[in-house]
């Protein structure tokens, strides 16, 4: 799952279309080497998950917690494009994870591959490459890549991210309009090295985002995942300035998902899938403070299903740190508060807390399942000096349910300590 995804598309469009270019991106190409970029992100992650109910947790009755610590290296190389009508370039991804602490009795965090003996590997690595072509402002990429489409999004919530294999076309020929079309044949899981670890056979996606103004955008996407389901997704994002230091942001997301009747979905739910999942959020910002309220509902048959099409493919407001609140018939409310300390003279320091309560979940044990989650987060990013952009983050989540709504787990306390340092080498 991925946190606070619901406005990412609108933000990306606003950033990419803030001004009308006279010449196309390919016309302005400086060359294969001249426009190359090499970045390495260092990620140090301590992950602790305490299952408070030993009798009812996915690790089994003899194991009540999972705790591991690792160091990740996320390297990406992006060449420029050759000059001419058709530009050619290459991208490469190199990922390495090292275990710093954790034994057989504490495995199961999802940071590392786990062997048949239940012990996590000491290290693992994976990588890949892609070739890309550009005509005007349209790019075709073939090979390994990260994706952030609402119907096909790779997850990056652990030590190393998921990686997709396939073809993606991205077009920005019209101001304010971004179009995507893709064909993907496999996904490598976050803690896996096998290219087919998520059992994706084929996924086809198409859609786009259009910014009517700097403050209003909309998105529409479609996907077909072979042997699983087809999805429609729509989004409307509207930012309403009130004054220089006040504003409102409204965000609406909806998925319509239907399984194709094959047996593969049984791995998720055991039933045919035909549902709608939507969320509506409103955020009020005044100075350093942001207050957010959100409502989410799933209706129809089955939970909102995702994962084989990417662990980040849930652009709903109440998909948060631990639970997605996406069970069949579930309704959920969220209250959130953000504080930006830059206003008080400490730029780079921020705090967040939120509470989500879900009711009416139709699960194996009941048709009125209830769950709640409280998250607290503090983050600091260095603003200057030799370690500029080095970030420190602490995230704590408390989850409770009397009905085993989330994968049969009633009570979870979770802690993540994350240190990240992005290095720009080229």
DOTI-583103 format. One record per residue (C-alpha): x negated, y, z negated; residue number from 0. Coordinates in steps of 0.2 Angstrom, whole numbers, plus 5000, padded with zeros to 4 digits. Example, Ala and Ser with C-alpha at 12.3 -4.5 7.8 and 13.67 -1.06 7.14 Angstrom:
// DOTI-583103
ATOM   xx   yy   zz pos
ATOM 4938 4978 4961   0
ATOM 4932 4995 4964   1
***
This chain:
// DOTI-583103
ATOM   xx   yy   zz pos
ATOM 5000 5000 5000   0
ATOM 4995 5018 5002   1
ATOM 4999 5033 4991   2
ATOM 5007 5049 4997   3
ATOM 5007 5045 5016   4
ATOM 5024 5053 5020   5
ATOM 5017 5070 5027   6
ATOM 5001 5063 5035   7
ATOM 5007 5064 5052   8
ATOM 5014 5082 5051   9
ATOM 4997 5088 5043  10
ATOM 4987 5079 5057  11
ATOM 4998 5087 5071  12
ATOM 4997 5105 5062  13
ATOM 4978 5103 5062  14
ATOM 4976 5097 5079  15
ATOM 4988 5109 5088  16
ATOM 4984 5125 5079  17
ATOM 4978 5133 5095  18
ATOM 4980 5130 5113  19
ATOM 4964 5125 5122  20
ATOM 4961 5133 5138  21
ATOM 4950 5118 5144  22
ATOM 4953 5100 5140  23
ATOM 4943 5090 5128  24
ATOM 4934 5081 5142  25
ATOM 4930 5097 5151  26
ATOM 4921 5103 5135  27
ATOM 4911 5087 5133  28
ATOM 4893 5090 5129  29
ATOM 4888 5072 5132  30
ATOM 4886 5054 5125  31
ATOM 4872 5058 5113  32
ATOM 4875 5077 5110  33
ATOM 4893 5074 5102  34
ATOM 4888 5058 5093  35
ATOM 4892 5057 5074  36
ATOM 4886 5044 5061  37
ATOM 4894 5044 5044  38
ATOM 4892 5033 5029  39
ATOM 4904 5033 5014  40
ATOM 4898 5026 4998  41
ATOM 4912 5019 4987  42
ATOM 4909 5013 4970  43
ATOM 4925 5005 4963  44
ATOM 4929 4997 4946  45
ATOM 4946 4989 4946  46
ATOM 4955 4982 4931  47
ATOM 4973 4974 4931  48
ATOM 4980 4967 4914  49
ATOM 4995 4956 4916  50
ATOM 5003 4959 4899  51
ATOM 5015 4944 4901  52
ATOM 5004 4929 4901  53
ATOM 5018 4917 4905  54
ATOM 5024 4926 4920  55
ATOM 5010 4933 4932  56
ATOM 5003 4928 4949  57
ATOM 4986 4922 4941  58
ATOM 4994 4908 4931  59
ATOM 4997 4905 4913  60
ATOM 4978 4903 4908  61
ATOM 4973 4920 4915  62
ATOM 4980 4936 4910  63
ATOM 4968 4949 4918  64
ATOM 4957 4953 4933  65
ATOM 4942 4964 4932  66
ATOM 4929 4968 4945  67
ATOM 4916 4981 4950  68
ATOM 4909 4984 4967  69
ATOM 4899 4995 4978  70
ATOM 4905 4998 4996  71
ATOM 4897 5005 5011  72
ATOM 4908 5011 5025  73
ATOM 4898 5016 5041  74
ATOM 4905 5023 5056  75
ATOM 4897 5028 5072  76
ATOM 4906 5038 5085  77
ATOM 4897 5043 5101  78
ATOM 4902 5058 5112  79
ATOM 4909 5055 5129  80
ATOM 4899 5056 5145  81
ATOM 4902 5071 5156  82
ATOM 4913 5070 5171  83
ATOM 4931 5067 5176  84
ATOM 4931 5051 5166  85
ATOM 4921 5051 5150  86
ATOM 4914 5035 5142  87
ATOM 4909 5032 5124  88
ATOM 4907 5019 5111  89
ATOM 4912 5017 5092  90
ATOM 4905 5006 5079  91
ATOM 4910 5001 5062  92
ATOM 4899 4993 5049  93
ATOM 4906 4987 5031  94
ATOM 4896 4980 5017  95
ATOM 4903 4976 4999  96
ATOM 4892 4971 4984  97
ATOM 4899 4964 4968  98
ATOM 4891 4973 4953  99
ATOM 4901 4964 4940 100
ATOM 4915 4950 4938 101
ATOM 4915 4932 4936 102
ATOM 4927 4917 4939 103
ATOM 4938 4921 4924 104
ATOM 4940 4939 4930 105
ATOM 4943 4937 4949 106
ATOM 4958 4941 4959 107
ATOM 4958 4960 4961 108
ATOM 4957 4960 4979 109
ATOM 4940 4968 4980 110
ATOM 4930 4952 4986 111
ATOM 4934 4936 4995 112
ATOM 4937 4922 4983 113
ATOM 4931 4904 4986 114
ATOM 4940 4888 4983 115
ATOM 4933 4887 4965 116
ATOM 4941 4904 4961 117
ATOM 4925 4913 4960 118
ATOM 4922 4930 4970 119
ATOM 4908 4931 4982 120
ATOM 4893 4941 4977 121
ATOM 4893 4951 4994 122
ATOM 4902 4951 5010 123
ATOM 4901 4961 5026 124
ATOM 4910 4964 5043 125
ATOM 4908 4975 5058 126
ATOM 4914 4978 5075 127
ATOM 4913 4990 5090 128
ATOM 4924 4998 5103 129
ATOM 4922 5006 5120 130
ATOM 4932 5022 5124 131
ATOM 4937 5032 5139 132
ATOM 4943 5049 5140 133
ATOM 4952 5059 5154 134
ATOM 4957 5076 5150 135
ATOM 4965 5075 5133 136
ATOM 4969 5057 5133 137
ATOM 4958 5043 5125 138
ATOM 4959 5024 5128 139
ATOM 4950 5014 5115 140
ATOM 4947 4995 5116 141
ATOM 4940 4985 5102 142
ATOM 4939 4987 5083 143
ATOM 4946 5002 5075 144
ATOM 4956 5010 5060 145
ATOM 4974 5015 5063 146
ATOM 4986 5027 5054 147
ATOM 5002 5024 5064 148
ATOM 5018 5023 5053 149
ATOM 5022 5006 5062 150
ATOM 5004 5000 5062 151
ATOM 4992 5007 5048 152
ATOM 4976 4999 5041 153
ATOM 4975 4999 5022 154
ATOM 4960 5007 5013 155
ATOM 4965 5005 4995 156
ATOM 4951 4993 4989 157
ATOM 4932 4992 4991 158
ATOM 4932 4991 5010 159
ATOM 4946 4995 5023 160
ATOM 4956 4984 5034 161
ATOM 4950 4984 5052 162
ATOM 4962 4981 5068 163
ATOM 4957 4973 5084 164
ATOM 4965 4979 5100 165
ATOM 4969 4993 5112 166
ATOM 4976 5011 5108 167
ATOM 4980 5025 5119 168
ATOM 4981 5043 5111 169
ATOM 4987 5057 5122 170
ATOM 4987 5076 5117 171
ATOM 4990 5083 5135 172
ATOM 5005 5094 5129 173
ATOM 5003 5107 5115 174
ATOM 5011 5100 5099 175
ATOM 5014 5083 5106 176
ATOM 5004 5067 5101 177
ATOM 5008 5051 5110 178
ATOM 5002 5033 5105 179
ATOM 5003 5016 5114 180
ATOM 4994 5001 5107 181
ATOM 4992 4983 5109 182
ATOM 4984 4974 5094 183
ATOM 4979 4955 5093 184
ATOM 4972 4953 5075 185
ATOM 4968 4961 5058 186
ATOM 4954 4959 5046 187
ATOM 4960 4960 5028 188
ATOM 4952 4972 5016 189
ATOM 4943 4958 5006 190
ATOM 4941 4946 5021 191
ATOM 4928 4944 5035 192
ATOM 4939 4933 5046 193
ATOM 4946 4943 5061 194
ATOM 4963 4933 5060 195
ATOM 4964 4934 5041 196
ATOM 4981 4942 5041 197
ATOM 4988 4930 5054 198
ATOM 4993 4943 5067 199
ATOM 4996 4936 5084 200
ATOM 5002 4951 5093 201
ATOM 5008 4969 5090 202
ATOM 5014 4982 5102 203
ATOM 5017 4999 5097 204
ATOM 5023 5015 5105 205
ATOM 5028 5032 5099 206
ATOM 5023 5050 5095 207
ATOM 5024 5066 5085 208
ATOM 5030 5083 5090 209
ATOM 5027 5099 5081 210
ATOM 5041 5111 5086 211
ATOM 5033 5125 5075 212
ATOM 5018 5126 5063 213
ATOM 5031 5121 5049 214
ATOM 5043 5108 5058 215
ATOM 5038 5092 5065 216
ATOM 5046 5075 5069 217
ATOM 5040 5058 5074 218
ATOM 5048 5042 5082 219
ATOM 5039 5025 5084 220
ATOM 5043 5008 5089 221
ATOM 5034 4991 5086 222
ATOM 5036 4973 5090 223
ATOM 5026 4960 5080 224
ATOM 5027 4943 5088 225
ATOM 5035 4930 5077 226
ATOM 5039 4942 5064 227
ATOM 5050 4958 5068 228
ATOM 5053 4974 5077 229
ATOM 5053 4991 5069 230
ATOM 5060 5008 5073 231
ATOM 5053 5023 5062 232
ATOM 5058 5041 5062 233
ATOM 5052 5056 5052 234
ATOM 5056 5074 5050 235
ATOM 5044 5086 5040 236
ATOM 5049 5104 5036 237
ATOM 5038 5116 5027 238
ATOM 5047 5132 5021 239
ATOM 5036 5146 5015 240
ATOM 5044 5157 5001 241
ATOM 5030 5169 4997 242
ATOM 5011 5170 4997 243
ATOM 5010 5157 4983 244
ATOM 5027 5148 4984 245
ATOM 5034 5136 4996 246
ATOM 5045 5121 4999 247
ATOM 5041 5105 5009 248
ATOM 5055 5092 5014 249
ATOM 5051 5075 5021 250
ATOM 5062 5062 5027 251
ATOM 5057 5044 5033 252
ATOM 5067 5029 5039 253
ATOM 5063 5012 5045 254
ATOM 5075 5000 5054 255
ATOM 5068 4982 5054 256
ATOM 5075 4966 5061 257
ATOM 5066 4949 5061 258
ATOM 5066 4939 5077 259
ATOM 5073 4923 5068 260
ATOM 5057 4913 5068 261
ATOM 5050 4905 5053 262
ATOM 5035 4915 5050 263
ATOM 5044 4928 5040 264
ATOM 5048 4915 5027 265
ATOM 5031 4918 5020 266
ATOM 5037 4935 5015 267
ATOM 5055 4932 5009 268
ATOM 5062 4916 5016 269
ATOM 5077 4924 5025 270
ATOM 5081 4933 5041 271
ATOM 5077 4952 5040 272
ATOM 5089 4965 5045 273
ATOM 5088 4981 5035 274
ATOM 5085 5000 5034 275
ATOM 5073 5008 5022 276
ATOM 5073 5027 5020 277
ATOM 5066 5040 5008 278
ATOM 5069 5059 5006 279
ATOM 5057 5070 4996 280
ATOM 5057 5088 4991 281
ATOM 5041 5097 4985 282
ATOM 5041 5114 4977 283
ATOM 5024 5123 4976 284
ATOM 5020 5138 4965 285
ATOM 5002 5143 4963 286
ATOM 4993 5129 4955 287
ATOM 5008 5118 4952 288
ATOM 5018 5107 4963 289
ATOM 5034 5098 4958 290
ATOM 5041 5084 4968 291
ATOM 5057 5074 4968 292
ATOM 5060 5059 4979 293
ATOM 5074 5046 4982 294
ATOM 5072 5030 4992 295
ATOM 5084 5016 4996 296
ATOM 5084 4999 5005 297
ATOM 5100 4992 5012 298
ATOM 5104 4977 5023 299
ATOM 5096 4960 5022 300
ATOM 5079 4957 5015 301
ATOM 5065 4967 5007 302
ATOM 5057 4980 5018 303
ATOM 5043 4969 5026 304
ATOM 5025 4974 5031 305
ATOM 5007 4968 5029 306
ATOM 5005 4957 5045 307
ATOM 5006 4974 5054 308
ATOM 4994 4982 5042 309
ATOM 4994 4985 5023 310
ATOM 4997 5003 5025 311
ATOM 5013 5002 5036 312
ATOM 5025 5009 5023 313
ATOM 5027 5027 5025 314
ATOM 5040 5029 5011 315
ATOM 5039 5041 4997 316
ATOM 5040 5028 4983 317
ATOM 5027 5017 4989 318
ATOM 5014 5021 4976 319
ATOM 5000 5014 4966 320
ATOM 5007 4997 4960 321
ATOM 5025 4995 4967 322
ATOM 5033 4999 4983 323
ATOM 5051 4999 4976 324
ATOM 5056 4991 4993 325
ATOM 5066 4976 4987 326
ATOM 5083 4971 4995 327
ATOM 5097 4984 4990 328
ATOM 5085 4993 4979 329
ATOM 5087 5012 4975 330
ATOM 5073 5022 4967 331
ATOM 5070 5040 4961 332
ATOM 5053 5048 4958 333
ATOM 5047 5064 4948 334
ATOM 5030 5070 4951 335
ATOM 5019 5084 4945 336
ATOM 5002 5090 4953 337
ATOM 4990 5103 4946 338
ATOM 4976 5111 4956 339
ATOM 4964 5119 4944 340
ATOM 4956 5130 4957 341
ATOM 4968 5143 4952 342
ATOM 4961 5143 4935 343
ATOM 4943 5144 4941 344
ATOM 4938 5126 4942 345
ATOM 4939 5122 4961 346
ATOM 4939 5104 4965 347
ATOM 4947 5098 4949 348
ATOM 4965 5091 4951 349
ATOM 4978 5081 4941 350
ATOM 4993 5071 4945 351
ATOM 5007 5061 4936 352
ATOM 5022 5053 4942 353
ATOM 5036 5042 4937 354
ATOM 5047 5030 4948 355
ATOM 5062 5020 4942 356
ATOM 5070 5007 4953 357
ATOM 5087 4999 4951 358
ATOM 5099 4987 4960 359
ATOM 5085 4976 4967 360
ATOM 5091 4959 4974 361
ATOM 5078 4947 4969 362
ATOM 5077 4928 4965 363
ATOM 5081 4930 4947 364
ATOM 5095 4944 4948 365
ATOM 5105 4955 4960 366
ATOM 5102 4970 4949 367
ATOM 5083 4970 4946 368
ATOM 5075 4985 4937 369
ATOM 5057 4991 4938 370
ATOM 5048 5007 4933 371
ATOM 5030 5014 4936 372
ATOM 5020 5028 4928 373
ATOM 5004 5034 4936 374
ATOM 4991 5046 4930 375
ATOM 4977 5052 4940 376
ATOM 4962 5065 4938 377
ATOM 4950 5069 4952 378
ATOM 4935 5081 4954 379
ATOM 4926 5085 4970 380
ATOM 4909 5094 4969 381
ATOM 4911 5110 4980 382
ATOM 4893 5114 4983 383
ATOM 4875 5109 4980 384
ATOM 4865 5094 4987 385
ATOM 4879 5082 4981 386
ATOM 4893 5092 4989 387
ATOM 4909 5082 4992 388
ATOM 4904 5069 4979 389
ATOM 4921 5064 4971 390
ATOM 4925 5056 4954 391
ATOM 4943 5049 4952 392
ATOM 4952 5040 4938 393
ATOM 4969 5031 4941 394
ATOM 4979 5023 4928 395
ATOM 4996 5014 4932 396
ATOM 5008 5006 4920 397
ATOM 5021 4995 4928 398
ATOM 5036 4986 4919 399
ATOM 5051 4975 4925 400
ATOM 5062 4964 4915 401
ATOM 5067 4954 4931 402
ATOM 5051 4950 4940 403
ATOM 5054 4962 4954 404
ATOM 5036 4964 4959 405
ATOM 5030 4947 4965 406
ATOM 5036 4939 4949 407
ATOM 5025 4951 4938 408
ATOM 5034 4959 4923 409
ATOM 5021 4969 4915 410
ATOM 5005 4976 4923 411
ATOM 4992 4989 4916 412
ATOM 4980 4995 4929 413
ATOM 4964 5005 4929 414
ATOM 4954 5011 4944 415
ATOM 4938 5021 4943 416
ATOM 4932 5027 4960 417
ATOM 4916 5037 4965 418
ATOM 4914 5042 4983 419
ATOM 4901 5051 4992 420
ATOM 4902 5054 5011 421
ATOM 4886 5056 5020 422
ATOM 4885 5064 5037 423
ATOM 4869 5058 5045 424
ATOM 4872 5064 5063 425
***
